[in-house]
Amino acid sequence: MQIIGIEGMTASDLNDELQRGGRFVLFHYCVSVVVMTFRRSSDIYFIRAGESTAGTSIKYTAISILMGWWGLPWGPIHTVSSLFTNFGGGKDVTGEVIALLNSPSNQAGAEML
């Protein structure tokens, strides 16, 4: 999984943004094909402090609205769940990303934060 939005940022820049309220989020989307429903997650996005997630989540929300409802019984259930997550600003995974970047097995991440 890729982290989008941290390109060109130094570790110091990233830490400053996190201190001000920046966060790592992902969005859900749902695609159904009659009897099969797939609920997936986007890549991880870094949302800067004060930045809205609406522009980022719109494509995942649109996919769910257009393609998610059609599978029974899970299509409507997963679509509503995906919409709820996306309209709520996405799923905050900041803690997990920081823990992963700081893990001893991730040397590049240890240097980053």
C-alpha positions as CSV (number, residue, x, y, z in Angstrom):
1,M,0.0,0.0,0.0
2,Q,1.3,3.4,-0.9
3,I,1.2,6.7,1.1
4,I,0.0,9.6,-1.0
5,G,0.6,13.2,0.0
6,I,4.1,13.0,1.6
7,E,6.1,13.4,-1.6
8,G,8.9,15.9,-1.1
9,M,8.3,16.2,2.7
10,T,11.2,15.8,5.1
11,A,10.8,14.0,8.4
12,S,10.8,17.3,10.1
13,D,8.0,18.6,7.8
14,L,6.0,15.5,8.4
15,N,6.4,15.7,12.2
16,D,5.4,19.3,12.2
17,E,2.2,18.5,10.2
18,L,1.4,15.6,12.5
19,Q,1.8,17.9,15.6
20,R,-0.6,20.4,14.0
21,G,-3.2,17.8,13.4
22,G,-2.2,16.1,10.1
23,R,-3.3,12.5,9.8
24,F,-3.1,9.4,7.6
25,V,-6.4,8.1,6.3
26,L,-7.8,5.6,3.9
27,F,-11.2,5.4,2.2
28,H,-13.5,2.5,1.5
29,Y,-15.3,1.6,-1.7
30,C,-17.6,-1.1,-2.7
31,V,-18.2,-2.8,-6.1
32,S,-20.8,-5.4,-6.7
33,V,-21.5,-7.9,-9.5
34,V,-24.9,-9.5,-8.9
35,V,-24.0,-12.1,-6.3
36,M,-20.5,-11.0,-5.5
37,T,-19.6,-7.9,-3.5
38,F,-16.1,-6.5,-3.0
39,R,-15.3,-4.0,-0.3
40,R,-11.8,-2.5,-0.7
41,S,-9.7,0.2,0.8
42,S,-7.8,3.0,-1.0
43,D,-4.2,3.7,-0.6
44,I,-3.3,5.7,2.5
45,Y,-3.5,9.5,2.1
46,F,-1.7,12.1,4.2
47,I,-4.2,14.8,5.1
48,R,-2.5,18.0,6.3
49,A,-3.8,19.9,9.3
50,G,-6.9,21.9,8.4
51,E,-7.3,20.1,5.0
52,S,-10.7,18.6,4.0
53,T,-11.0,15.0,2.9
54,A,-14.0,15.7,0.7
55,G,-11.9,16.1,-2.5
56,T,-9.9,13.0,-1.9
57,S,-12.9,10.8,-0.9
58,I,-15.2,11.8,-3.7
59,K,-14.0,9.2,-6.3
60,Y,-14.3,6.3,-3.7
61,T,-17.7,7.6,-2.7
62,A,-18.8,7.8,-6.3
63,I,-17.6,4.3,-7.1
64,S,-19.6,3.0,-4.1
65,I,-22.8,4.9,-5.1
66,L,-22.6,3.8,-8.7
67,M,-21.3,0.2,-8.4
68,G,-21.9,-1.0,-4.8
69,W,-25.6,-1.5,-4.4
70,W,-26.1,-4.3,-6.9
71,G,-24.9,-7.4,-5.0
72,L,-27.3,-9.1,-2.7
73,P,-27.2,-9.3,0.3
74,W,-23.9,-7.6,1.0
75,G,-23.9,-4.9,-1.7
76,P,-26.2,-2.4,0.2
77,I,-24.7,-3.2,3.5
78,H,-21.1,-2.6,2.4
79,T,-22.0,0.4,0.3
80,V,-23.7,2.1,3.3
81,S,-20.7,1.3,5.5
82,S,-18.3,2.7,2.9
83,L,-20.3,5.9,2.5
84,F,-20.5,6.3,6.3
85,T,-16.7,5.9,6.5
86,N,-16.0,8.3,3.7
87,F,-18.5,11.0,4.7
88,G,-16.9,10.8,8.2
89,G,-13.5,11.8,6.9
90,G,-12.1,8.4,6.1
91,K,-10.6,5.8,8.4
92,D,-7.8,7.3,10.5
93,V,-4.8,5.0,10.4
94,T,-2.3,7.5,11.8
95,G,-1.3,5.4,14.8
96,E,-0.7,2.3,12.7
97,V,1.3,4.2,10.0
98,I,3.6,5.8,12.7
99,A,4.1,2.5,14.4
100,L,5.0,0.8,11.2
101,L,7.4,3.6,10.2
102,N,9.0,3.5,13.6
103,S,9.3,-0.3,13.7
104,P,12.9,-1.7,14.0
105,S,12.4,-3.7,10.9
106,N,11.7,-0.6,8.8
107,Q,15.0,1.2,8.6
108,A,13.7,3.8,6.2
109,G,10.8,4.6,8.4
110,A,13.0,4.8,11.5
111,E,15.0,7.5,9.8
112,M,11.8,9.3,8.7
113,L,10.2,9.9,12.1
